[in-house]
Amino acid sequence: MEKTTGKKRRVLLIYTGGTIGMIQDPRTGALSPFRFERLQEAVPDLKNLNVEISTYSFPRLIDSSDMGPEGWSAIGGVIRDHYQAYDGFVVLHGTDTMAYTASALSFTLENLQKPVVLTGSQLPVGVLRSDGKANLVNSIEMAAAVDEKGQPKVREVCVCFGDSLYRGNRITKYSAESFKAFLSPNFPALAKAGVHVRWSEELNRIKRQPGETGFRLQTELEHRIFIFKLYPGCPISLNLGMVGTGKEAVPFLARFKGVVLESYGSGNAPSCPEFEQWLQVMRRHRIPVLNVTQCAEGSVEMGKYAASTLLQEYGVVNGRDMTTEAAVAKMMYVLAKGLGYRESCRLLGRPLRGEMACT
C-alpha cells in the first residue's frame, strides 16, 4: 500500500480492474494496467485536494465482465479490513457491471457510516481526452467531503461519473460511448460537480433497519437468481420444462432460488393459462418472484391494470421503481439470509437501502 498525498481526510483508493486503470504505451499503442504508486504523476490535480490517499490494487485484476458475487465480497472485505483506518473509500471499477457492484455493496455493507464511491471511465486515464481524471478527482473530493460538523457528507454507496454523484443502487448504464454513461432515472443525483459541488437534500436519507448497529459485512450471497424478461410470444413453456428424470425431475426454474421478472409498463404480464401455470409452479416451490418494469423510467403498480392482478393473486413482490441491477443484488442479499419464503418476500418488497420508493 502506497501513501501518495498529504494530510487531513484519509481515502483508500481500491483498484479492482477496468478501463480507468489502463495506460497506453506510446510506442506500441497497447493498453496495460497503470502503476498506482505513480498516481500523482498521472493526475497532478490530486495535490490540490489536500487529501491523504492510499492505494490498494487487487492481486488479480478483474475485468468488469467477470465481476460477480465473489468479487463483490472481495471488495467488501477490503473495505471491512480498512474501515477504521480511513474516512472514505473510492473503488475503481469497469463500467459494464458497475451498477450491479454498486447495488450489491449497498446491501452487503450493513450500517455503513462512511462514503464508498465507485467510479471508472470510458477511456483509460493515460489516454488523451480521458474522462478518467475528472471522474477520479471528483470521486476522491466527494469521498473526503465533510459537513459543518466535520462528519462525512456521504454515508452510503455511490457512483460518481460524468460530473454527477448517484445513489449506487439507483443507476443503470445506458451508453457505451458517452462520458455520461449512467442514468438514475427514478432518483435525483446526490451531487453535481461544476464550479462548485452542489449537494442534494436527498443525501443520506436512507432509513436504517431495526437492529442495525455497527458496521458489518455480509459475505454470503445467493447467486442462483434468474431474470425472466417478458416479450410478446416468449416461450413460457420452456421455463416450465422439466429437468432431470423420475422423482428427481423438477421444473427448470425450480433449480433457482429467486426470479426477477421484467414485466411490461407498470408491471403488466400475460393473462394466458400458460403464464398462470408458471406462477403456480413458482408459488408451489416457494420461489420468490420480484416484479420490476422493463421501462427505463417509472414504477411497477400492480393492480392498476387487469393485466397485473394475476401477479398479486400469486404473491409476486412489487419491485416498484427498482432497477433490474438493484433487484438482482437485493435478491442475492436477502435470500442468503435464510429467512424463509414469507419473510424474504416481505424484505424484498420494502426499501432497505433507498433502492426503491417508499409507499
C-alpha positions in Angstrom: 0.0 0.0 0.0 1.4 3.4 -1.0 0.7 6.8 0.5 0.6 9.4 -2.2 -0.6 12.7 -0.8 -0.6 14.9 2.3 -2.8 15.1 5.4 -6.4 15.6 6.5 -9.1 13.2 5.4 -7.8 9.7 4.6 -9.2 8.0 1.5 -8.3 4.5 0.3 -8.4 4.0 -3.4 -9.2 0.4 -4.4 -8.4 -0.6 -7.9 -10.3 -3.8 -9.0 -9.7 -3.5 -12.7 -11.4 -1.8 -15.6 -10.6 0.8 -18.3 -9.8 3.7 -15.9 -6.7 1.8 -14.6 -5.2 1.2 -18.0 -2.5 3.3 -19.7 -1.5 3.3 -23.3 2.1 2.5 -24.4 3.1 5.5 -26.6 5.3 3.2 -28.8 3.0 0.2 -29.3 -0.4 1.6 -28.5 -1.1 -1.4 -26.3 -3.0 -0.9 -23.0 -1.6 -2.2 -19.8 -2.5 -1.8 -16.1 -1.4 1.5 -14.6 1.0 1.6 -11.6 -1.0 3.4 -9.0 2.1 4.2 -6.9 2.7 6.8 -9.7 -0.9 8.1 -9.5 0.1 11.7 -8.6 2.3 11.9 -11.7 -0.6 11.0 -13.9 -3.1 13.1 -12.1 -1.3 16.1 -10.7 -4.6 17.8 -9.7 -4.8 15.4 -6.8 -2.2 17.6 -5.0 -4.8 20.3 -4.7 -7.3 18.2 -2.8 -5.4 18.1 0.4 -6.5 14.5 1.0 -4.3 11.7 2.2 -4.7 9.0 -0.4 -3.5 5.4 -0.1 -3.9 2.8 -2.8 -4.8 -0.9 -2.9 -4.8 -3.0 -6.1 -6.4 -6.4 -6.4 -3.7 -9.0 -6.8 -5.6 -10.3 -9.8 -7.4 -7.6 -11.6 -11.0 -8.3 -12.6 -12.5 -7.3 -15.9 -15.9 -5.8 -15.4 -17.5 -8.6 -17.4 -16.1 -11.1 -14.9 -17.2 -9.3 -11.8 -19.7 -11.1 -9.7 -20.6 -12.2 -6.1 -17.1 -13.4 -5.3 -15.6 -10.1 -6.5 -18.2 -8.1 -4.5 -17.3 -10.0 -1.4 -13.6 -9.3 -2.0 -14.2 -5.5 -2.4 -16.4 -5.6 0.7 -13.6 -7.4 2.5 -11.0 -4.7 1.7 -13.4 -2.0 3.0 -14.2 -4.0 6.1 -10.5 -4.6 6.9 -9.6 -0.9 6.5 -12.8 0.6 7.7 -11.4 2.1 10.9 -8.3 3.4 9.3 -9.9 5.5 6.6 -12.5 8.2 6.3 -13.7 7.1 2.9 -13.2 4.7 0.0 -13.1 5.1 -3.7 -13.5 1.9 -5.8 -12.2 1.9 -9.4 -14.2 -0.5 -11.5 -15.1 -1.3 -15.1 -18.3 0.4 -16.3 -20.1 -2.7 -17.7 -21.2 -4.1 -14.4 -20.6 -1.2 -12.1 -24.4 -0.8 -11.4 -24.5 -4.4 -10.2 -21.5 -4.0 -8.0 -22.7 -0.7 -6.5 -26.1 -2.2 -5.8 -24.6 -5.3 -4.2 -22.2 -3.3 -2.0 -25.1 -1.0 -0.9 -26.8 -4.1 0.7 -23.8 -6.1 1.9 -22.1 -3.2 3.7 -24.5 -3.1 6.5 -25.0 0.1 8.7 -22.4 1.9 6.5 -21.5 5.3 8.0 -18.7 6.3 5.6 -18.6 7.1 1.9 -17.9 4.3 -0.6 -17.7 5.9 -4.1 -17.4 3.8 -7.2 -16.0 5.3 -10.4 -14.5 4.4 -13.7 -14.1 5.8 -17.2 -14.9 5.3 -20.8 -11.3 6.0 -21.8 -8.1 4.9 -20.0 -6.7 7.5 -17.6 -3.5 7.7 -19.7 -5.3 8.5 -23.0 -5.8 12.0 -24.4 -9.4 13.2 -23.7 -9.8 10.6 -21.0 -12.8 11.2 -18.7 -11.0 9.1 -16.0 -9.0 12.0 -14.5 -12.1 14.2 -13.8 -14.1 11.2 -12.5 -11.2 10.2 -10.2 -10.7 13.8 -8.8 -14.4 14.3 -8.3 -14.8 10.9 -6.6 -12.0 11.5 -4.1 -13.2 15.0 -3.4 -16.7 13.8 -2.7 -15.4 10.8 -0.6 -13.5 13.3 1.5 -16.2 15.9 1.9 -17.5 16.8 5.4 -20.4 18.8 6.7 -20.3 21.8 9.1 -19.9 19.4 12.0 -16.9 17.6 10.4 -18.9 14.5 9.6 -18.8 12.8 6.2 -21.3 14.3 3.8 -21.7 10.9 2.2 -22.6 7.8 4.2 -23.7 5.3 1.6 -22.5 3.6 -1.6 -22.5 5.9 -4.6 -21.3 6.1 -8.1 -19.5 9.2 -9.4 -19.5 9.6 -13.1 -19.7 12.4 -15.7 -19.8 15.2 -13.0 -22.7 13.6 -11.1 -22.8 11.6 -7.8 -25.6 9.0 -7.8 -27.0 6.6 -5.3 -25.3 3.3 -6.2 -28.4 1.2 -6.3 -30.4 3.6 -8.4 -28.2 3.7 -11.6 -28.1 1.8 -14.8 -25.6 2.0 -17.7 -27.3 3.4 -20.7 -24.4 4.4 -23.1 -21.3 2.5 -24.2 -19.7 5.7 -25.6 -20.9 8.8 -23.8 -18.9 10.3 -21.0 -22.2 10.5 -19.1 -22.6 6.7 -19.3 -25.1 6.2 -16.4 -28.6 7.3 -15.7 -30.5 7.4 -12.4 -34.0 7.5 -13.9 -36.1 7.4 -10.8 -34.0 9.2 -8.2 -32.2 12.6 -8.4 -28.4 12.9 -8.4 -26.9 13.3 -4.9 -24.4 15.9 -6.0 -23.4 17.8 -9.1 -19.8 18.9 -9.7 -19.4 22.2 -11.6 -17.6 25.3 -10.5 -18.8 24.2 -7.0 -20.1 20.9 -5.8 -23.9 21.2 -5.2 -25.3 18.6 -2.8 -28.9 17.3 -2.9 -31.2 17.4 0.0 -31.8 13.7 -0.7 -28.3 12.8 0.6 -28.2 10.2 3.3 -31.9 9.9 3.8 -31.7 6.1 4.0 -33.7 4.7 6.9 -31.6 2.3 8.9 -33.2 -1.1 9.5 -34.2 -2.1 13.1 -31.4 -3.9 14.8 -28.6 -2.5 12.6 -25.9 -1.3 14.9 -22.3 -1.1 14.0 -20.7 -1.7 10.6 -20.6 -5.2 9.3 -20.2 -7.1 6.0 -22.5 -9.8 4.8 -20.2 -12.0 2.7 -22.7 -14.6 1.6 -24.9 -14.1 -1.4 -27.3 -16.4 -3.2 -26.2 -16.4 -6.8 -29.0 -18.7 -8.1 -31.1 -15.9 -9.4 -33.0 -16.0 -12.8 -34.0 -12.9 -14.8 -37.2 -13.6 -16.8 -37.8 -10.9 -19.3 -41.2 -11.0 -20.9 -41.6 -10.3 -24.6 -44.5 -11.0 -27.0 -44.5 -14.6 -27.8 -41.9 -15.6 -25.2 -41.9 -19.4 -24.7 -43.1 -19.7 -21.2 -43.3 -23.4 -21.5 -39.5 -23.6 -21.7 -39.3 -22.2 -18.2 -41.8 -24.9 -17.1 -39.8 -27.7 -18.8 -38.7 -30.5 -16.5 -35.0 -31.0 -15.7 -33.9 -34.5 -14.5 -35.7 -37.8 -14.6 -38.1 -39.7 -12.4 -38.6 -38.5 -8.9 -35.7 -36.1 -9.3 -37.4 -34.2 -12.1 -38.3 -30.6 -11.3 -39.3 -27.6 -13.4 -36.4 -25.7 -14.9 -36.9 -22.6 -12.7 -37.1 -24.7 -9.5 -33.4 -25.0 -9.8 -33.2 -21.3 -8.9 -33.9 -19.7 -5.6 -35.4 -16.5 -6.9 -36.7 -14.8 -10.0 -36.6 -11.2 -11.1 -39.5 -10.7 -13.5 -39.1 -7.9 -16.0 -42.7 -7.1 -16.9 -44.3 -4.6 -19.2 -45.1 -1.0 -18.4 -46.3 -0.5 -14.9 -46.0 -4.2 -14.0 -48.2 -6.0 -16.5 -47.9 -9.6 -17.7 -49.8 -12.0 -19.9 -53.1 -13.4 -18.7 -52.8 -16.6 -20.6 -53.2 -20.0 -18.8 -49.6 -20.9 -19.5 -48.3 -17.9 -17.5 -50.7 -18.6 -14.7 -49.4 -22.2 -14.6 -45.9 -20.7 -14.3 -47.0 -18.6 -11.4 -48.5 -21.6 -9.7 -45.2 -23.5 -10.1 -43.3 -20.6 -8.5 -45.6 -20.4 -5.5 -45.7 -24.2 -5.1 -41.9 -24.3 -5.0 -41.8 -21.2 -2.8 -39.6 -19.3 -5.2 -39.9 -15.5 -4.6 -40.7 -13.5 -7.8 -39.8 -9.9 -7.8 -41.5 -7.7 -10.4 -39.7 -4.8 -12.0 -40.6 -2.9 -15.1 -38.7 -3.1 -18.4 -39.1 0.7 -18.8 -36.1 2.8 -18.1 -38.2 5.2 -16.0 -41.3 4.7 -13.9 -42.6 2.2 -11.4 -44.5 -1.1 -11.1 -48.1 -0.5 -9.9 -49.6 -4.0 -9.6 -53.3 -3.9 -9.7 -53.5 -0.7 -11.7 -54.5 -2.7 -14.8 -56.2 -6.1 -15.0 -53.0 -7.5 -16.7 -51.2 -7.3 -13.3 -53.9 -8.5 -10.9 -52.9 -12.1 -11.6 -49.4 -11.3 -10.2 -50.9 -10.0 -7.0 -53.0 -13.1 -6.6 -50.0 -15.3 -6.7 -47.9 -13.3 -4.3 -45.5 -11.7 -6.7 -43.5 -9.0 -4.9 -43.9 -5.4 -6.1 -40.4 -4.1 -7.0 -41.8 -0.6 -7.6 -39.1 1.6 -9.2 -36.1 -0.6 -8.7 -33.6 -1.1 -11.5 -33.0 -4.7 -12.6 -29.5 -4.4 -11.3 -30.7 -3.4 -7.8 -33.4 -6.2 -7.9 -30.9 -8.9 -8.7 -28.4 -7.7 -6.0 -31.1 -7.3 -3.4 -32.5 -10.8 -4.0 -29.0 -12.3 -3.7 -28.6 -10.4 -0.4 -32.0 -11.2 1.1 -32.1 -14.9 0.1 -28.7 -15.5 1.5 -30.0 -14.7 5.0 -32.0 -18.0 5.0 -35.2 -16.3 6.4 -37.8 -18.4 4.7 -40.2 -17.6 1.9 -42.6 -15.2 3.6 -40.0 -13.1 5.4 -37.8 -13.0 2.3 -40.8 -11.7 0.2 -41.5 -9.1 2.9 -38.0 -7.8 2.8 -37.8 -7.8 -1.0 -40.9 -5.6 -1.0 -39.7 -2.9 1.3 -36.9 -0.4 0.9 -33.7 -1.4 2.7 -31.0 1.0 1.3 -33.0 3.6 -0.6 -33.2 1.4 -3.6 -36.9 1.8 -4.1 -39.6 4.4 -3.4 -41.4 4.2 -0.1 -45.1 3.6 -0.2 
